[in-house]
Amino acid sequence: MVIKKLLLTGGALLLGASAASASGFQVNLGGQKNNGMGGVGVALSLDQAAMFYNPGALAMVRDNGVQVGVNFAMPRNSFIAESGGAQSQLRNKMVTPVNFYAAFGPKEGKWKIGIGANTPYGSELHYANDWQGRYSLTDINLRSVFAQLTASYAITPQLSVGAGLVMLAYGDVDLQRDVPLSAQNGAPTPHVTLSGKAKQTFGYNAGILFKPSDKLSVGVSYRSQVDAKIENGDVRLRDVIASTGGNFTATNFNATLPLPATASAGVAVMPNEKLTVSLEANLVYWSEYRTLDFTFSGNNGYGDRPAAGSTPAVAGTPGLLGGNTISSSKRFYQNALAFRLGGQYKVTEGLTVRAGGFFDQAAVKDGYVTPETPDADRIGLSAGASYEFAKRFGIDVSFLYEDFLKRSQSQSDLLNNGTTDRVAGTYKTTIAVPGVGLYVKF
C-alpha cells in the first residue's frame, strides 16, 4: 500500500510548480512585450506574439516579422511543516521558457499567416534533502514544446478574426520521491522515479479584435483544452524490491492530465499616439481537473488495499502481466480568474517603456495543495522596454516579480478531504523572471 500511494500521489504530469503569471501550472510568458505589461495581450496587436494571445489580432499587426525570446524563471520556495521544525528551502534551479513567432502576409493586405512555438508548461524543482514532504515529492523535471499554425483575416479595417491549430509537439516528465521504508543493510533511502513522454496532441485557439476607433480596441479569445497523455511511462525503483518482498511487478504506467481551456476578454485605450493602456480578464477552466489517474502495467502487491486519500485500487487478473492496478488521487481544482493591467509609452522613435501588474486566483482548493503545485492567490508586477534600430531590428527586455500569498493546510484539512497523500504545513513562493527577445520586421 505504501508504494502504491507514493506512485499515485503528488505526481502531476506536464506541470510547472514554478509557473509564472498564471494559476495552477499554467504559464503566461508568451511574448516579451506582453510580459513587460503584466501579461495583457488579448486587445492588442503589438507584434507576432498576438497569435498566442488573440489570433484575431494578428491581421492588425502592420509588419511581417520574426521574433524569438527567452525567459529565466527563478523560483524561491519554502515550507514549514504543521508539526514544526526547520523551514525547508527549495534547491533552486532556473527554468528557461522560450518563444518563437513568425508571420507573413501582403503589405497593406487583409490577411496574415503565422507559425509559432512556445513552452507554456515547464518546471524544474528540487526540494531540500530530507524535507518533510519527501515521501510525496523530491524532484520534478519537466519540458514541453507547443507549436501553433495561425491564420488571421481583417474583415474590415476595424474588425479582424483568426484561429490557430495548436499542437503539444513534445513533452516529457521526470518525477521522484522517497519511499517510507527502512533501508536494507545501510543502503540508500528507497526511492521511486516516474518518467515518460507525452503523445502529440492537438487543440485550437480563436479570437476576434474590434477597433471602433484609433483610440479604442476590444478583444476576446479562447484556447481549447489539450489533454497530455503519457503511455508506457517508466517506473524505476531503487532499493525497494528487497524491502517489499519482491511483490512489485509494475514497470510502466499510463496517465492523462487535462491542460485546461482559457477564455479571455480585454480592452485597450490609446489616448494619444505614444500611450497605450490595456485591461483584461482571463478565466481558466480548471474545474475539469478532478483526479489524477494512473494505470500500471503490473501488480504492486497491494492492489486490494486503498491508499489514504485515494480511491481503492483495482487489481487486475492474476497471471496477466502481473495484473493491472488503477488508482486515483484527488485534485478537484476550481475555475480561476486573473485580472491584468498594463501599459506602454513611446519615449522616442526607438525607445518604448512598459509596466503592468496582475492578480491571479488560486486554482487549488484548501486542503488539496500538493508539493509539485503549491498554488496560491498571487500578485505580480512587471516592467519592460524595447529599443528599435533603423525601424527594422529591435530588442525587448522584461522583468516579472510574482509573490504568492502564504498557503497553509492542516492535517485536519487533509483528513476531512481524504487527501492524506500530501503533507500538512505552510508554503511560501516567490518567482523572479527576467526575459529578453530579438525581432526583425520586413
C-alpha positions in Angstrom: 0.0 0.0 0.0 2.8 2.4 0.8 4.5 2.1 -2.6 1.2 2.4 -4.4 0.4 5.5 -2.5 3.7 7.1 -3.4 3.4 6.3 -7.1 0.0 7.8 -7.3 0.1 11.0 -5.3 1.7 14.3 -5.9 2.6 13.3 -9.4 1.1 15.8 -11.8 2.4 15.4 -15.4 3.4 18.3 -17.6 3.0 21.0 -15.0 5.0 23.8 -13.5 5.1 24.4 -9.8 7.1 27.5 -10.7 4.5 28.5 -13.2 4.8 32.3 -13.7 1.9 34.7 -14.3 -0.9 32.1 -14.2 -2.8 29.9 -11.8 -2.2 26.3 -11.2 0.5 25.0 -13.5 -0.2 27.3 -16.5 2.5 29.7 -17.7 1.7 33.0 -19.4 5.0 34.1 -20.8 4.0 34.1 -24.5 5.6 37.3 -25.7 8.4 39.6 -24.4 6.5 42.9 -24.9 3.4 41.4 -23.2 5.5 40.1 -20.3 6.5 43.7 -19.5 2.8 44.8 -19.4 1.6 42.3 -16.8 0.7 39.7 -19.4 -2.0 41.6 -21.2 -2.5 40.9 -25.0 -6.0 39.9 -26.0 -6.9 43.5 -27.0 -3.5 44.4 -28.5 -1.7 43.9 -31.8 1.8 44.6 -30.7 3.7 42.1 -32.7 3.7 38.5 -34.0 3.1 37.1 -30.4 -0.5 38.2 -31.0 -1.2 34.8 -32.4 -0.8 33.3 -28.9 -2.9 35.9 -27.0 -5.5 36.6 -29.7 -5.2 35.1 -33.3 -7.8 37.7 -34.4 -5.3 40.5 -33.7 -2.6 39.1 -36.0 -4.1 40.6 -39.1 -3.9 44.0 -37.5 -0.1 43.8 -37.0 1.3 46.1 -39.7 4.6 44.5 -40.5 5.7 41.0 -41.3 8.3 39.8 -38.9 10.2 37.1 -36.9 10.9 37.2 -33.2 12.5 35.0 -30.6 12.5 35.3 -26.8 13.7 33.5 -23.7 12.8 34.0 -20.0 14.7 33.0 -16.9 12.3 31.9 -14.2 13.9 31.7 -10.8 11.5 30.3 -8.1 12.1 30.6 -4.4 10.0 28.1 -2.4 9.9 27.3 1.3 7.9 25.0 3.5 7.3 24.7 7.2 5.5 21.5 8.5 2.5 21.8 10.7 4.3 19.7 13.3 7.1 22.3 13.4 10.8 22.0 12.7 13.1 23.9 10.5 12.0 25.7 7.3 12.7 23.6 4.2 14.1 25.5 1.2 13.9 24.6 -2.4 17.2 23.6 -4.1 16.5 26.2 -6.7 17.1 25.7 -10.4 16.5 28.2 -13.2 13.8 27.4 -15.8 14.0 28.9 -19.3 10.7 29.1 -21.1 11.2 30.2 -24.8 9.0 31.6 -27.5 9.3 32.0 -31.3 6.9 33.6 -33.8 6.9 34.4 -37.5 4.1 36.0 -39.5 3.7 36.9 -43.2 1.2 38.5 -45.4 0.9 41.0 -48.3 1.8 44.6 -47.5 -1.4 46.6 -46.7 -3.2 43.2 -47.2 -6.1 41.9 -45.2 -4.6 38.6 -44.0 -1.6 37.1 -42.3 -0.4 33.5 -41.7 1.8 32.8 -38.7 3.7 30.0 -37.1 4.8 29.9 -33.5 6.3 27.8 -30.8 6.4 28.3 -27.0 6.8 26.4 -23.7 3.6 27.2 -21.7 4.3 24.2 -19.3 7.7 23.6 -17.9 9.4 23.4 -14.5 12.3 22.0 -12.6 12.1 21.8 -8.8 14.4 20.0 -6.4 13.3 20.1 -2.7 15.9 20.0 0.1 17.2 16.6 1.1 15.1 15.0 3.9 12.4 17.7 3.7 9.1 16.8 5.4 7.3 16.1 2.2 9.9 13.9 0.6 7.5 10.9 0.5 5.2 13.0 -1.7 7.9 14.6 -4.0 11.6 15.2 -4.0 12.3 16.3 -7.6 10.4 17.2 -10.7 11.9 17.9 -14.2 9.6 18.9 -17.0 10.0 20.0 -20.6 7.3 20.8 -23.1 7.1 22.5 -26.5 3.8 23.7 -28.1 3.6 24.6 -31.8 0.9 26.7 -33.5 -0.2 27.4 -37.1 -2.4 30.6 -37.3 -4.5 32.3 -40.0 -6.0 35.8 -39.4 -8.2 37.9 -41.6 -9.3 41.6 -41.4 -13.0 41.6 -42.5 -12.9 45.4 -42.3 -10.3 47.9 -41.2 -12.0 47.8 -37.8 -12.7 44.1 -37.4 -10.5 41.0 -37.7 -10.8 37.3 -36.8 -8.4 34.5 -36.5 -7.8 30.9 -35.5 -4.9 28.6 -34.8 -4.2 24.9 -34.7 -2.2 24.2 -31.6 -0.2 21.0 -31.0 1.6 19.6 -28.0 4.6 18.8 -30.1 6.9 17.4 -27.4 6.7 16.9 -23.6 8.5 14.7 -21.1 8.5 14.5 -17.3 10.6 13.0 -14.5 9.1 12.8 -11.0 10.9 11.4 -8.0 10.1 10.7 -4.3 11.5 8.8 -1.4 9.8 5.7 0.0 9.0 5.5 3.7 10.6 2.0 4.2 13.7 1.1 6.2 16.8 0.9 4.1 18.3 -2.6 3.9 21.8 -3.1 5.3 22.8 0.5 5.2 21.6 1.0 1.6 20.4 4.5 0.5 16.8 5.5 1.3 14.4 3.6 -1.0 13.4 5.9 -3.9 11.0 5.7 -6.9 11.0 7.6 -10.2 8.3 8.0 -12.8 9.3 9.2 -16.2 7.7 9.3 -19.6 7.0 11.2 -22.8 3.7 12.8 -23.8 1.9 11.9 -27.0 1.4 14.6 -29.7 -2.0 16.1 -29.1 -4.0 18.8 -30.9 -6.1 21.8 -29.8 -7.0 25.2 -31.1 -7.4 28.9 -30.3 -9.5 31.6 -31.8 -10.2 35.2 -31.3 -11.7 38.5 -32.5 -10.3 42.0 -32.4 -12.6 45.1 -32.9 -11.2 48.6 -33.2 -14.1 51.1 -33.4 -11.6 54.0 -33.4 -7.9 54.7 -33.4 -8.2 55.2 -29.6 -10.0 52.0 -28.6 -9.8 48.3 -29.2 -11.7 45.3 -27.8 -10.7 41.7 -28.0 -11.9 38.2 -27.0 -10.1 34.9 -27.4 -10.4 31.2 -26.4 -7.8 28.5 -26.1 -9.1 25.0 -26.0 -8.3 22.3 -23.5 -5.5 19.9 -24.5 -5.0 16.5 -22.8 -1.5 15.5 -22.2 -1.3 11.7 -22.4 1.6 9.6 -21.3 1.6 5.9 -22.3 4.1 3.3 -21.2 6.0 5.6 -18.9 8.8 4.0 -16.9 8.6 3.1 -13.3 12.1 2.8 -11.7 12.6 1.5 -8.2 15.8 1.8 -6.1 16.2 -0.3 -3.0 12.5 -1.0 -2.9 12.0 -4.6 -4.2 14.0 -6.2 -1.4 12.1 -4.1 1.2 8.7 -5.3 -0.1 9.4 -8.9 -0.6 9.6 -8.6 -4.4 5.8 -8.2 -4.7 6.0 -5.2 -7.0 6.0 -6.1 -10.7 4.8 -2.9 -12.4 7.3 -1.4 -14.8 5.2 1.0 -16.8 2.3 3.4 -16.3 -0.3 5.4 -18.3 -1.7 8.8 -17.2 -3.6 11.8 -18.6 -3.5 15.4 -17.4 -6.0 18.0 -18.7 -4.4 21.3 -19.7 -7.4 23.5 -19.3 -9.2 25.9 -21.7 -8.8 29.6 -21.2 -11.3 32.4 -22.2 -10.0 36.0 -22.2 -11.6 39.4 -22.8 -9.9 42.8 -22.8 -10.0 46.4 -23.8 -7.2 48.8 -24.7 -7.2 52.6 -25.0 -4.8 54.8 -26.9 -5.4 58.4 -25.7 -2.6 59.5 -28.0 0.0 58.1 -30.4 2.5 57.4 -27.6 0.5 55.8 -24.8 -1.4 52.5 -24.7 -3.2 51.1 -21.6 -4.9 47.7 -21.5 -7.1 45.9 -19.0 -8.1 42.2 -19.4 -9.6 39.2 -17.6 -8.8 35.5 -18.1 -10.9 32.6 -16.9 -9.1 29.3 -16.8 -11.4 26.2 -16.6 -9.5 24.3 -14.0 -12.6 22.5 -12.8 -12.0 19.9 -15.5 -9.1 18.6 -13.4 -10.8 16.5 -10.8 -8.5 13.5 -10.3 -5.1 12.3 -11.4 -5.5 8.7 -12.5 -2.7 6.1 -13.1 -2.9 2.8 -14.7 0.1 0.5 -14.0 1.3 -2.4 -16.2 1.7 -4.9 -13.3 0.7 -5.8 -9.8 2.3 -3.9 -6.9 1.3 -6.5 -4.3 -1.1 -4.1 -2.6 -3.9 -3.9 -5.1 -6.7 -5.0 -2.6 -6.0 -2.1 -0.2 -6.7 1.6 -0.7 -4.1 4.2 -0.2 -5.0 7.1 2.1 -6.6 9.9 0.2 -7.3 7.8 -2.9 -10.0 5.5 -4.2 -9.4 1.8 -3.7 -7.1 0.2 -6.2 -8.5 -2.3 -8.7 -6.2 -5.3 -9.1 -6.1 -6.9 -12.5 -6.5 -10.6 -13.2 -3.6 -12.6 -11.7 -1.3 -14.0 -14.4 -1.9 -11.3 -17.0 1.3 -9.3 -16.9 1.2 -9.5 -13.1 -2.2 -7.8 -13.0 -3.2 -4.2 -13.7 -3.7 -1.6 -11.0 -5.8 1.5 -11.5 -5.8 4.2 -8.8 -6.9 7.9 -8.5 -5.6 10.8 -6.5 -8.0 13.7 -5.7 -7.4 17.2 -7.2 -10.8 18.9 -7.6 -9.4 22.2 -8.9 -11.7 25.2 -9.2 -12.0 27.7 -12.1 -9.7 30.6 -11.6 -9.9 34.3 -12.7 -6.9 36.6 -13.4 -7.1 40.4 -13.8 -4.3 42.2 -15.6 -3.5 45.8 -16.2 -0.6 47.1 -18.4 0.6 49.9 -20.5 3.4 51.2 -22.7 4.7 54.6 -23.6 6.8 55.5 -26.6 9.5 57.8 -25.3 11.4 58.3 -28.5 11.2 56.9 -32.1 13.3 54.0 -31.0 12.6 53.6 -27.3 9.3 52.2 -25.7 8.9 51.5 -22.0 6.3 49.3 -20.3 4.8 48.4 -16.9 2.0 46.3 -15.6 0.6 44.1 -12.9 -2.0 41.3 -12.2 -3.9 39.4 -9.6 -4.4 35.7 -10.1 -6.8 33.5 -8.1 -5.6 30.1 -7.0 -6.9 27.0 -8.8 -6.1 24.7 -5.9 -8.7 24.5 -3.1 -7.8 24.5 0.6 -6.7 21.0 1.7 -5.7 20.0 -1.8 -2.3 21.6 -2.1 0.5 19.3 -3.4 4.3 19.9 -3.3 4.5 20.0 -7.1 1.8 22.7 -7.3 1.9 24.8 -4.1 -0.6 27.1 -5.7 -1.9 30.3 -4.0 -3.5 33.6 -4.8 -0.7 35.7 -6.3 0.2 39.3 -7.2 2.6 40.2 -9.9 4.4 43.3 -11.1 6.3 43.7 -14.3 8.3 46.2 -16.3 9.9 46.2 -19.7 11.4 48.1 -22.6 12.1 47.9 -26.3 14.7 49.6 -28.4 14.5 49.5 -32.2 17.3 50.1 -34.7 16.6 51.5 -38.2 12.9 50.7 -37.9 13.7 47.0 -38.6 15.7 45.4 -35.8 14.9 45.5 -32.1 15.5 44.1 -28.7 12.8 43.6 -26.0 13.6 43.2 -22.3 11.2 42.4 -19.5 11.2 41.6 -15.8 8.4 40.0 -13.8 8.2 39.5 -10.0 5.4 37.3 -8.6 4.5 37.0 -5.0 2.4 34.0 -3.8 0.4 34.6 -0.6 1.2 32.1 2.1 -0.7 28.9 1.8 -1.4 26.6 4.7 -3.2 23.3 5.2 -3.6 21.3 8.4 -3.7 17.5 8.9 -7.3 18.0 9.9 -8.0 19.5 6.4 -6.3 16.6 4.8 -8.3 14.1 6.8 -11.6 15.8 6.1 -10.9 15.9 2.3 -9.4 12.4 2.1 -6.2 13.9 0.8 -3.7 12.5 3.3 -1.5 11.5 0.3 0.1 15.0 0.7 1.7 17.0 3.5 0.3 19.4 6.1 2.1 22.8 6.6 2.7 26.2 5.1 4.1 27.0 1.6 5.6 30.3 0.5 6.7 31.0 -3.0 8.1 33.9 -5.0 9.3 34.0 -8.6 11.6 36.4 -10.5 11.5 36.2 -14.3 13.8 38.4 -16.4 13.5 38.0 -20.1 15.0 39.1 -23.4 13.9 38.9 -27.0 15.1 39.9 -30.5 13.0 40.7 -33.5 13.2 41.8 -37.1 10.5 43.4 -39.3 10.3 43.4 -43.1 
